[in-house]
Amino acid sequence: MKEKIVLITGASSGIGKASALLFLKKGYTVYATAPSTNAMMDLEAKGARILQLDITNAENCRQVVNHIYKKSERVDILVNNAGFGLYGAIEDVPMADARQQFEVNLFGLMQLTQMILPKMRVNCNGRIINISSILGRMTLPMGGWYHASKYALEGISDCLRQELRSFGVKVILINPGAIESEWADIALSKAIEYSKNTAYGTMTERLENLLLKSRKIQVKTEKVAEVIVNASESRNPRIRYIVPTHAKLIWLLRKIITENSFDYFKRRFFKFNYPYK
């Protein structure tokens, strides 16, 4: 059996790096990419082929794909992990920054996917694993632009899965909950930058408290990496993998109660029930 070729975006930290390490451990050929290669030298030392990639840059994407095809002829598994959380009140976030959120979390991701798909389709084989979030299935105040980008990723992944089914290419969604990574720190720093000194200042403080408390239930990135690798190797992978347990419970609650009731739950549980003026 041929050695499987994996391309991972956002591999310099977090889920991307943990996934690269696990794929390497299992004997895959791993192309690890990120906007800078500086934080991937440890991956290179373990056998990964590291490449600089800005997924919002079409020419850069073409160069990377052509390089991989020249060296390895194909990509068997594409892990679309690159992304970030832009937080702040919808009213406060500049539109240029909101558009950049979509450029990274949706358009850049799909741009790379479009370039990988032709060979996967012709080979009648391949897996596209899109890293979404439990926050692509529910929303909280202060995360509107991030939620919107992940909701869009959910929708386009559902369509892509149906379009590619007859070509033997499987599309899989991963929905992580609270994970040990720098994601929350970056999201909070943006919220403070945009909204701390606006009408949403109190809500920003509530968000800060929520993110601090969420650290108690965070799981290691390796847990998500295990799910990604299992989804890559499963003969009949699920459409969606939700991880860890707390994310599964939130998703279950979201499915069984009304939207009004779920809004009430969020206000009470996440302490966003501030008084209106």
C-alpha positions in Angstrom: 0.0 0.0 0.0 1.3 3.5 -0.9 2.3 5.8 1.8 -0.5 8.3 2.4 0.3 12.0 1.7 -1.2 14.6 4.1 -1.3 18.4 3.7 -2.0 20.3 6.9 -2.6 24.1 7.1 -2.0 26.1 10.2 0.6 23.5 11.4 2.8 25.9 13.4 0.8 25.5 16.6 -2.3 24.0 18.3 -4.4 21.4 16.6 -2.4 21.6 13.3 0.9 20.9 15.0 -0.5 18.1 17.1 -2.1 16.5 14.0 1.2 16.7 12.1 3.1 15.0 14.9 0.5 12.2 15.1 0.4 11.6 11.4 4.2 11.5 11.3 4.2 9.0 14.2 1.9 6.7 12.1 4.1 6.8 9.1 2.4 9.3 6.8 4.2 11.8 4.5 3.3 15.1 6.1 3.4 18.5 4.4 3.1 21.0 7.2 2.3 24.6 6.3 1.9 27.9 8.0 2.5 31.6 7.2 5.9 31.3 8.8 8.1 28.2 9.0 9.9 29.4 12.1 7.6 27.6 14.6 7.7 24.3 12.5 11.4 23.5 12.8 10.6 20.8 15.4 8.2 19.2 12.9 10.9 19.3 10.2 13.3 17.6 12.6 10.8 14.8 13.0 10.4 14.3 9.3 7.7 16.7 8.2 8.2 18.7 5.0 7.5 22.2 6.0 6.4 24.9 3.6 5.5 28.6 4.0 1.8 29.1 3.0 -0.5 32.1 3.3 -3.8 30.5 2.2 -5.2 33.9 1.3 -2.5 34.3 -1.4 -3.6 32.5 -4.5 -0.1 32.5 -6.1 1.4 31.1 -2.9 -1.2 28.4 -2.8 -0.5 27.4 -6.4 3.3 27.3 -5.7 2.8 25.0 -2.7 0.4 22.6 -4.5 2.7 22.4 -7.5 5.6 21.7 -5.3 3.8 18.9 -3.5 2.6 17.4 -6.8 6.2 17.5 -8.2 7.5 15.7 -5.1 4.7 13.4 -4.2 2.3 13.5 -7.2 -0.9 13.7 -5.1 -2.5 14.7 -1.8 -4.6 11.9 -0.1 -5.7 13.9 2.9 -6.2 17.7 3.2 -6.6 19.0 6.7 -7.9 22.6 6.5 -6.9 23.8 9.9 -5.7 27.3 9.4 -7.9 29.9 11.0 -8.3 32.4 13.9 -11.0 33.9 16.1 -11.9 37.6 15.5 -13.8 38.7 18.5 -15.5 42.0 19.4 -19.0 43.4 19.1 -20.3 43.2 15.6 -20.8 47.0 15.7 -17.2 47.7 16.7 -15.2 45.4 14.4 -14.0 47.3 11.3 -15.3 45.8 8.1 -11.8 45.3 6.7 -11.0 43.1 9.6 -14.3 41.2 9.3 -13.5 40.5 5.7 -10.1 39.2 6.6 -11.8 36.8 9.0 -13.6 35.3 6.1 -10.6 35.4 3.8 -8.7 33.1 6.2 -11.5 31.0 7.7 -13.5 30.4 4.5 -12.2 31.8 1.2 -8.5 31.0 1.6 -9.4 27.5 2.8 -11.7 26.9 -0.2 -9.2 28.4 -2.6 -6.6 25.8 -1.5 -9.3 23.1 -1.6 -10.2 24.0 -5.2 -6.6 23.5 -6.2 -6.3 20.1 -4.5 -9.7 18.7 -5.7 -9.0 18.0 -9.4 -6.5 15.2 -8.7 -8.5 13.8 -5.8 -11.5 13.6 -8.1 -9.7 12.0 -11.0 -8.1 9.5 -8.6 -11.5 8.8 -7.1 -9.9 9.0 -3.7 -9.2 11.5 -1.0 -10.4 13.1 2.3 -10.9 16.7 3.0 -11.1 17.4 6.7 -12.3 20.9 7.6 -11.7 22.1 11.2 -14.8 24.0 12.2 -15.8 24.6 15.8 -18.7 23.9 18.2 -19.1 27.7 17.7 -20.0 26.9 14.1 -23.2 25.3 15.5 -24.0 27.9 18.2 -23.3 31.5 18.9 -22.3 33.7 21.8 -22.2 37.5 22.0 -18.9 39.2 20.9 -18.1 36.4 18.4 -20.4 37.3 15.6 -17.8 37.5 12.8 -16.0 34.4 13.9 -19.3 32.5 14.2 -20.4 33.7 10.8 -17.2 32.4 9.2 -17.6 29.0 10.8 -21.3 28.8 10.0 -20.3 29.5 6.4 -17.7 26.7 6.5 -20.3 24.3 7.8 -22.7 25.1 4.9 -20.0 24.9 2.2 -18.7 21.6 3.7 -22.2 20.1 3.6 -22.5 21.1 -0.1 -19.0 19.9 -1.0 -19.6 16.5 0.7 -22.7 15.9 -1.5 -20.9 17.1 -4.7 -17.9 14.8 -4.2 -19.7 11.7 -3.0 -19.9 10.1 -6.4 -16.2 10.8 -7.0 -15.0 8.9 -3.9 -13.8 12.0 -2.0 -15.1 12.3 1.5 -15.6 15.6 3.3 -15.5 15.5 7.1 -16.1 18.3 9.7 -14.4 18.4 13.0 -16.1 20.5 15.7 -13.8 21.1 18.7 -14.9 22.7 21.9 -12.5 24.3 24.4 -9.0 23.3 23.5 -5.6 24.1 25.1 -4.2 26.6 22.5 -3.5 30.3 22.0 -6.9 30.7 20.2 -8.7 32.1 23.2 -5.9 34.6 24.1 -5.9 35.9 20.5 -9.7 36.1 20.4 -9.9 38.0 23.8 -7.1 40.4 22.8 -9.1 41.4 19.7 -12.3 41.8 21.8 -10.5 44.1 24.2 -9.0 46.1 21.4 -12.3 46.7 19.7 -14.9 46.8 22.4 -13.5 47.4 25.9 -14.1 51.1 25.8 -17.4 51.1 23.9 -21.0 50.5 24.8 -20.0 46.8 24.9 -17.4 47.2 27.6 -19.4 45.3 30.2 -20.0 42.5 27.8 -16.2 42.4 27.0 -15.5 41.8 30.7 -18.1 39.0 30.8 -16.3 37.4 27.8 -13.0 37.7 29.5 -14.4 35.9 32.6 -16.0 33.2 30.4 -12.7 32.5 28.5 -10.8 32.3 31.8 -13.3 29.8 33.2 -13.2 27.8 30.1 -9.6 26.9 30.8 -10.9 24.5 33.4 -12.5 22.3 30.8 -10.0 22.6 28.0 -8.6 19.4 26.6 -5.2 19.0 25.0 -4.8 19.5 21.2 -3.6 15.9 21.0 -7.2 14.7 21.7 -8.5 16.5 18.6 -5.5 15.2 16.6 -6.5 11.7 17.5 -10.0 12.3 16.2 -8.6 13.8 13.0 -6.3 10.8 12.3 -9.2 8.4 13.1 -11.4 10.2 10.7 -8.6 9.9 8.1 -8.3 6.2 8.6 -11.9 5.1 9.2 -13.4 3.1 6.3 -16.7 4.9 6.8 -16.0 8.1 8.6 -18.8 10.2 10.1 -19.9 13.4 8.5 -19.1 15.3 11.7 -16.9 14.7 14.8 -17.6 16.7 17.9 -14.9 16.7 20.6 -14.6 16.7 23.6 -17.5 15.6 25.8 -18.6 19.2 26.9 -19.0 20.1 23.3 -21.1 17.1 22.6 -23.4 18.0 25.6 -23.8 21.6 24.3 -24.6 20.3 20.8 -27.2 17.9 22.2 -28.8 20.6 24.3 -28.9 22.8 21.2 -30.8 20.1 19.3 -33.5 19.3 21.9 -34.6 22.7 23.1 -36.1 25.7 21.4 -34.0 28.7 20.2 -35.5 30.9 22.8 -34.8 28.4 25.5 -31.2 28.0 24.3 -30.7 31.8 24.3 -32.0 31.8 27.9 -29.6 29.0 28.8 -26.7 30.9 27.3 -27.6 34.1 29.2 -27.8 32.2 32.5 -24.9 29.7 32.1 -22.4 32.0 30.4 -23.4 35.0 32.5 -24.2 37.4 29.6 -27.5 38.3 31.3 -26.4 42.0 31.9 -29.1 44.7 32.5 -30.2 46.7 29.5 -30.1 50.5 29.8 
